């Protein structure tokens, strides 16, 4: 038997290509919700309609070129300004579009039907984090990127969920209809979870609605899908779906934590306690702009180490953190953080990186400021 190296090489390349192709994902994922399944089914319906159209059109084209080629002596038919042809190529595309429009309209109606939800969650985008508020439950919290700075700056190996992990995920009950009310506090963001087939722009001053009903417990990840500033790629979305019993337990724990946090406002804090808590808040909320050692990123993000604000009157420092600074990237944290967390982070900034002021802002000071603002 005569050997042909070209044949064996071709078989080898074909085998390698086939194995590589098997790992490719070339289609949409069905997702994990009623709406995502409907979107996937619509996608496949339109896809196969397009496949049939392609086969018919290209089949007719190649058949005509081969069978009616000039070398066979074919005489072209003449049907210039044929009424029949005009009617056919108008009616057939119209019927095709109707066949596509019917399932598409049905799916869109389902997607926008946010009536009768079991759970309402207000989602607010901030630079660069998400705020979740369970309406009617007195439970709300911020969800921040949890990927360690060492991984981001290539000082340690990347984790499995690099830039897709948060400190506090959004928690939902399985099988419940959840309505999302999506808005933003500063610039335009976009809340996107592919497995839910939910993507809504978060626009300041507007509230967009969406909904989901997740079929099975698990962890689902997404990202901000609207360019919103320098840390746009650092505000992931993590949704943890629990059984109804586990969700009720979690909700009870969050309500207890909220009640405990209110009690902490009246607690007599020590300087060391506030600095320790402020260290955590700073490295979650402020570090992206002002950096881990307080050196900032001048001129847009000024340094706090040795700054006039962090070493000046504490009232001015508190006011800046509480109200922000219009016209700059300094956000107002008065509505973002609790009284305890604002007091802690201001106290930390005044006593970190060699500032060593030795004074502190207490939660009662922040509460007094809030009450004065409300009058």
C-alpha positions in Angstrom: 0.0 0.0 0.0 1.5 3.3 -1.1 1.7 5.9 1.6 0.7 9.6 1.0 2.2 12.0 3.6 -0.2 14.7 2.5 -3.2 12.5 3.3 -1.9 11.7 6.8 -1.0 15.3 7.4 -4.5 16.3 6.4 -6.1 13.7 8.7 -4.0 14.9 11.6 -4.9 18.6 11.0 -8.6 17.6 10.7 -8.4 15.7 14.0 -6.8 18.6 15.8 -9.3 21.1 14.3 -12.3 18.9 15.2 -11.2 18.7 18.9 -10.6 22.5 19.0 -14.0 23.1 17.4 -15.7 20.9 20.0 -14.7 23.4 22.7 -16.1 26.4 20.9 -19.3 28.0 22.0 -20.9 29.4 18.9 -24.6 29.8 20.0 -26.5 31.7 22.7 -26.9 30.0 26.1 -30.5 29.0 27.0 -30.1 30.8 30.4 -31.8 30.0 33.6 -35.1 31.9 33.5 -38.4 31.8 31.8 -37.6 34.9 29.7 -34.1 33.7 28.8 -35.6 30.4 27.5 -38.2 32.4 25.5 -35.4 34.6 24.0 -33.4 31.5 23.1 -36.4 29.8 21.5 -37.0 33.0 19.5 -33.4 33.2 18.5 -33.5 29.6 17.2 -36.8 30.1 15.4 -35.4 33.2 13.5 -32.1 31.3 12.9 -33.8 28.4 11.2 -36.1 30.7 9.1 -32.9 32.4 7.9 -31.3 29.0 7.2 -34.3 28.0 5.0 -34.2 31.3 3.2 -30.5 31.0 2.6 -30.8 27.4 1.3 -33.6 28.3 -1.1 -32.0 31.5 -2.4 -28.5 30.1 -2.8 -29.8 26.8 -4.1 -31.8 28.6 -6.8 -28.9 30.8 -7.6 -26.4 28.0 -8.0 -28.9 25.8 -9.9 -29.6 28.6 -12.3 -25.9 29.3 -12.9 -25.2 25.6 -13.6 -28.2 24.4 -15.5 -28.8 27.6 -17.4 -25.3 28.5 -18.2 -24.6 30.1 -21.6 -22.5 27.2 -22.9 -25.6 25.0 -23.0 -27.3 27.4 -25.4 -30.0 28.5 -22.9 -32.2 31.4 -24.0 -33.0 33.7 -21.1 -36.7 34.3 -20.3 -38.1 37.8 -20.6 -40.4 39.0 -17.9 -39.5 42.7 -17.6 -42.1 44.6 -15.6 -44.0 41.4 -14.8 -46.9 42.0 -12.5 -46.8 38.5 -11.2 -43.1 38.7 -10.2 -43.7 42.1 -8.5 -46.6 40.6 -6.5 -44.6 37.5 -5.5 -41.5 39.3 -4.3 -43.7 41.7 -2.3 -46.0 39.1 -0.7 -43.4 36.4 0.1 -41.1 38.7 2.1 -44.2 40.2 3.8 -45.3 36.7 4.9 -41.8 35.9 6.1 -41.7 39.1 8.2 -45.1 38.3 9.7 -43.9 34.8 10.6 -41.0 36.4 12.4 -43.0 39.2 14.0 -45.5 37.0 15.7 -43.1 35.1 18.0 -40.9 38.2 18.5 -43.9 40.3 19.7 -45.1 37.5 22.0 -41.6 37.4 23.6 -41.3 41.2 24.0 -44.7 41.3 25.7 -43.5 38.7 28.2 -40.2 40.6 28.7 -42.0 43.9 29.6 -44.8 42.4 31.8 -43.5 43.4 35.2 -47.0 43.1 36.9 -47.7 41.2 40.1 -44.1 40.6 41.3 -43.3 38.7 44.5 -40.2 40.7 45.2 -39.3 44.3 44.3 -35.6 45.2 44.2 -34.4 48.8 43.5 -31.0 48.7 41.7 -28.9 51.9 41.7 -25.7 52.2 39.8 -22.8 54.3 41.3 -19.2 54.9 40.2 -18.3 52.1 40.6 -20.6 49.8 42.5 -24.2 48.6 42.8 -26.7 49.4 45.5 -29.6 47.0 46.1 -32.7 47.9 48.1 -35.5 45.4 48.9 -38.6 47.6 48.8 -40.8 47.1 51.8 -38.2 45.0 53.7 -36.0 47.7 55.2 -32.9 45.9 53.7 -30.4 47.6 51.5 -26.7 47.4 50.9 -23.9 48.1 48.4 -22.2 45.4 46.3 -18.5 46.1 45.7 -15.8 44.3 43.7 -14.1 41.7 46.0 -11.2 40.8 43.8 -8.0 41.5 45.8 -5.9 44.5 44.6 -2.8 42.1 44.4 -4.5 40.2 41.6 -5.5 43.4 39.7 -1.9 44.7 39.9 -0.5 41.3 38.9 1.2 40.7 42.2 -0.5 37.4 42.7 -2.2 34.8 40.5 -5.7 35.5 39.1 -8.6 33.8 40.9 -11.2 31.7 39.2 -13.7 34.6 39.1 -11.3 37.4 38.6 -13.2 40.7 38.4 -16.5 38.9 38.7 -16.7 38.6 42.5 -18.3 40.9 45.0 -18.4 41.3 48.8 -22.3 41.2 48.9 -24.2 39.5 46.1 -27.9 40.2 45.3 -29.9 37.4 46.9 -33.2 36.2 45.3 -35.6 33.4 46.0 -36.0 30.6 43.5 -39.2 30.4 41.5 -40.4 33.9 42.6 -41.2 36.7 40.2 -38.7 39.5 40.9 -39.1 43.0 39.5 -36.1 45.2 39.1 -36.3 49.0 39.3 -33.1 50.2 37.7 -31.7 53.7 38.0 -28.4 55.5 38.7 -27.0 58.2 41.0 -24.3 59.7 38.8 -23.8 58.6 35.2 -25.3 56.0 32.9 -24.7 52.4 33.9 -26.3 49.2 32.6 -27.3 46.2 34.8 -26.7 43.0 32.7 -27.0 39.4 33.7 -26.8 37.2 30.6 -28.3 34.1 32.2 -31.4 36.1 33.1 -31.7 37.7 29.6 -32.0 41.0 31.6 -30.1 44.1 30.5 -31.4 47.5 31.5 -29.8 50.9 31.4 -29.4 52.7 34.7 -30.0 56.4 33.9 -30.0 59.2 36.5 -33.5 60.6 37.0 -35.2 57.7 35.3 -36.4 54.3 36.5 -36.3 51.3 34.0 -38.2 48.1 34.8 -37.3 44.5 34.2 -38.1 41.2 35.8 -37.0 37.6 36.2 -38.0 34.3 37.6 -35.0 32.0 38.2 -35.7 28.3 37.7 -33.0 26.8 39.9 -30.7 27.9 42.8 -27.1 28.9 42.0 -24.8 31.8 41.4 -25.2 33.9 38.3 -22.7 36.6 37.2 -22.9 39.7 35.1 -21.3 43.1 34.5 -22.0 46.8 33.9 -22.6 47.0 30.2 -22.3 50.7 29.7 -19.0 52.6 29.7 -19.3 54.6 32.9 -15.8 55.8 33.8 -12.3 54.6 34.6 -13.4 51.7 36.7 -16.2 50.6 34.4 -14.7 47.1 34.3 -14.6 46.8 38.1 -18.3 46.8 38.9 -19.4 43.2 38.5 -22.8 41.8 39.3 -23.3 38.6 41.3 -26.8 37.2 42.0 -27.2 34.3 44.4 -30.5 32.4 44.1 -31.5 30.5 47.1 -34.4 28.2 48.0 -37.4 30.0 49.6 -36.4 28.7 53.1 -32.8 29.8 52.7 -33.9 33.1 51.3 -36.2 33.7 54.3 -33.4 32.9 56.7 -31.0 35.3 54.9 -33.6 38.1 54.8 -34.2 37.6 58.6 -30.4 37.9 59.2 -30.2 41.1 57.1 -33.1 42.7 58.9 -31.4 41.9 62.2 -28.1 43.4 60.9 -30.0 46.6 59.8 -31.5 46.9 63.3 -28.1 46.3 64.9 -26.5 49.0 62.7 -29.1 51.5 63.8 -28.2 50.7 67.4 -24.5 51.2 66.7 -25.2 54.9 65.9 -25.9 55.6 69.6 -22.9 53.5 70.8 -19.9 55.2 72.5 -17.1 54.4 70.1 -13.4 54.5 70.8 -10.8 55.9 68.3 -9.3 52.4 67.7 -12.7 50.9 67.0 -13.6 53.6 64.4 -10.1 53.4 62.8 -10.4 49.6 62.4 -13.9 49.8 60.9 -12.9 52.8 58.7 -9.9 50.8 57.4 -12.3 48.2 55.9 -14.7 50.8 54.6 -11.9 52.8 52.9 -10.4 49.8 51.2 -13.9 48.8 49.9 -15.3 52.2 48.9 -12.4 54.8 48.5 -9.3 52.9 47.5 -10.1 52.9 43.8 -9.6 56.6 43.6 -7.4 57.6 46.5 -5.3 54.4 46.5 -4.2 52.1 49.3 -1.6 54.4 50.8 -3.7 57.5 50.4 -1.4 58.8 47.6 -4.3 59.4 45.2 -4.1 59.8 41.4 -3.5 63.5 41.0 -4.8 65.7 39.6 -8.2 64.0 39.2 -8.0 62.1 42.5 -6.0 64.1 45.1 -3.9 62.5 47.7 -5.3 62.2 51.3 -1.9 61.5 52.9 -0.9 64.9 54.4 -3.7 66.7 52.7 -5.3 69.9 54.0 -8.7 68.1 54.2 -7.5 65.1 56.2 -5.3 67.1 58.5 -7.6 70.2 58.7 -10.8 70.8 60.7 -12.8 67.6 61.0 -16.1 69.4 60.3 -14.8 70.4 56.8 -13.6 66.8 56.3 -17.0 65.3 57.3 -18.8 67.8 55.1 -16.8 66.9 52.0 -17.3 63.2 52.5 -21.0 63.7 53.2 -21.8 66.2 50.4 -19.1 65.4 47.9 -17.6 68.1 45.6 -19.7 69.3 42.6 -17.8 69.4 39.4 -15.3 66.7 40.5 -15.2 62.9 40.7 -15.7 63.2 44.5 -19.1 61.6 45.1 -21.5 62.4 48.0 -21.5 59.5 50.4 -24.3 60.9 52.7 -26.9 58.6 51.1 -24.5 55.8 50.3 -23.0 55.0 53.7 -24.5 54.6 57.1 -23.7 57.1 59.9 -21.3 54.6 61.4 -19.5 53.9 58.2 -19.1 57.6 57.3 -17.8 58.4 60.8 -15.4 55.4 60.6 -13.9 56.3 57.2 -13.4 59.9 58.1 -11.7 59.0 61.3 -9.5 56.5 59.5 -8.4 59.0 56.9 -7.5 61.5 59.7 -5.3 58.9 61.5 -3.8 56.8 58.6 -0.6 57.2 56.5 1.1 59.4 59.1 -1.8 62.0 59.4 -2.2 61.0 63.0 -4.6 63.8 64.0 -5.7 61.8 67.1 -9.3 63.0 66.8 -12.4 61.3 65.6 -15.8 61.8 64.0 -18.5 59.9 65.8 -21.8 58.4 64.3 -23.6 60.9 66.5 -21.8 63.8 64.6 -23.0 62.3 61.3 -26.5 61.8 62.5 -26.6 65.4 63.7 -25.5 66.6 60.3 -28.2 64.5 58.6 -30.9 65.9 60.9 -29.7 69.5 60.2 -29.8 68.8 56.5 -33.4 67.5 56.7 -34.7 70.7 58.4 
